[in-house]
Amino acid sequence: MSLVERDRKYCIIRNANGNLENYDIIACFPFTSASKKMSILVRSQETGKIIYYVKGAETVIEDKIKASCRSSLLESCENLALDGLRTLVFAQKVLTEAELEKFQAKLRRAEQKLKNREQHILRVQS
């Protein structure tokens, strides 16, 4: 996949089949040293599907994926590390409208905090 175009409100991606996919950006969470990950929440303009993408080190993403997939993830990363390679792991979750509304409500509450705002926002992303 490759990024074709992006601004603050939308992005266009060329998928593995060479087709363009258009997304509206709902929320974006840049990398921080506290979270050790970055993520983006998007809605497909073609399908309406809501997808939360996250990328980071396997130690951070490990807790975000299904338990049944963790050993495979760690084994793959370990094999790459034995070859001297560093890894970056990507994960995604498809959300329903109800899950999106719940997420956005939590995010709004976290953003309104005066004390420890960043920690509250990090908890919403988890």
C-alpha positions as CSV (number, residue, x, y, z in Angstrom):
1,M,0.0,0.0,0.0
2,S,1.2,3.5,-0.6
3,L,0.0,6.9,0.4
4,V,-1.1,9.0,-2.6
5,E,-2.4,12.1,-0.9
6,R,-3.2,13.4,2.5
7,D,-4.3,16.5,4.4
8,R,-5.8,17.0,7.8
9,K,-9.3,15.8,6.7
10,Y,-8.8,13.0,4.2
11,C,-6.3,10.6,2.6
12,I,-6.0,8.6,-0.5
13,I,-4.2,5.2,-0.5
14,R,-3.3,3.0,-3.4
15,N,-4.0,-0.6,-2.2
16,A,-2.0,-3.7,-3.0
17,N,-4.2,-4.2,-6.1
18,G,-3.3,-0.8,-7.4
19,N,-6.8,0.6,-6.7
20,L,-7.3,4.0,-5.0
21,E,-9.1,4.1,-1.6
22,N,-10.4,7.4,-0.2
23,Y,-10.7,7.9,3.6
24,D,-12.0,10.7,5.8
25,I,-9.8,11.2,8.8
26,I,-11.8,11.1,12.0
27,A,-8.9,11.4,14.5
28,C,-5.2,11.2,14.4
29,F,-2.8,10.4,17.3
30,P,0.8,11.2,16.5
31,F,3.7,9.2,18.0
32,T,4.8,10.2,21.5
33,S,7.5,8.8,23.7
34,A,4.8,8.0,26.3
35,S,2.7,5.9,23.9
36,K,5.4,4.5,21.7
37,K,2.9,4.2,18.9
38,M,0.9,6.3,16.5
39,S,-2.6,5.7,15.2
40,I,-5.3,7.1,13.0
41,L,-9.1,6.6,12.9
42,V,-10.6,6.7,9.4
43,R,-13.9,6.2,7.5
44,S,-13.8,4.8,4.0
45,Q,-15.7,7.1,1.6
46,E,-16.6,4.1,-0.6
47,T,-17.8,1.6,2.0
48,G,-18.4,3.7,5.1
49,K,-16.3,1.2,7.1
50,I,-14.6,2.8,10.2
51,I,-11.1,1.5,10.8
52,Y,-8.7,2.2,13.6
53,Y,-5.0,1.7,12.5
54,V,-2.1,1.6,14.9
55,K,1.6,1.1,14.4
56,G,4.4,0.7,16.8
57,A,6.9,-1.7,18.4
58,E,5.8,-5.2,18.9
59,T,6.0,-4.8,22.6
60,V,3.3,-2.1,22.4
61,I,1.1,-3.7,19.8
62,E,1.3,-7.1,21.5
63,D,-1.4,-6.2,24.1
64,K,-3.7,-4.8,21.4
65,I,-4.1,-8.0,19.3
66,K,-6.0,-11.2,20.0
67,A,-4.2,-13.5,22.4
68,S,-4.3,-16.3,19.8
69,C,-2.1,-14.2,17.4
70,R,0.5,-13.0,19.9
71,S,2.9,-15.9,19.7
72,S,3.0,-15.7,15.9
73,L,3.7,-12.0,16.1
74,L,6.5,-12.4,18.6
75,E,8.0,-15.3,16.8
76,S,8.1,-13.3,13.5
77,C,9.6,-10.3,15.1
78,E,12.2,-12.4,16.9
79,N,13.2,-14.1,13.7
80,L,13.7,-10.7,12.0
81,A,15.7,-9.4,15.0
82,L,18.0,-12.4,14.7
83,D,18.8,-11.2,11.2
84,G,19.6,-7.8,12.7
85,L,16.4,-6.1,11.5
86,R,14.2,-3.8,13.5
87,T,10.4,-4.3,13.3
88,L,7.4,-2.0,13.2
89,V,4.0,-3.7,13.7
90,F,0.7,-2.6,12.2
91,A,-2.7,-3.5,13.5
92,Q,-6.3,-2.5,12.7
93,K,-9.7,-2.8,14.2
94,V,-13.0,-2.2,12.4
95,L,-15.5,-0.3,14.5
96,T,-19.2,-0.1,14.5
97,E,-21.0,3.3,14.6
98,A,-21.9,2.6,18.2
99,E,-18.2,1.9,19.1
100,L,-17.2,5.1,17.2
101,E,-19.7,7.2,19.2
102,K,-18.5,5.7,22.5
103,F,-14.8,6.3,21.5
104,Q,-15.5,9.9,20.5
105,A,-17.3,10.6,23.8
106,K,-14.4,9.2,25.8
107,L,-12.0,11.2,23.7
108,R,-13.9,14.5,24.2
109,R,-14.0,13.9,28.0
110,A,-10.2,13.2,28.0
111,E,-9.4,16.3,25.9
112,Q,-11.3,18.5,28.4
113,K,-9.2,17.4,31.3
114,L,-7.0,20.1,32.8
115,K,-4.7,17.7,34.7
116,N,-2.9,14.9,33.1
117,R,-4.7,15.4,29.7
118,E,-2.1,13.4,27.7
119,Q,-2.5,10.3,30.0
120,H,-6.3,10.4,29.7
121,I,-6.0,10.6,25.9
122,L,-3.6,7.7,25.9
123,R,-6.1,5.6,28.0
124,V,-8.8,6.3,25.4
125,Q,-6.5,4.9,22.6
126,S,-5.8,1.7,24.5
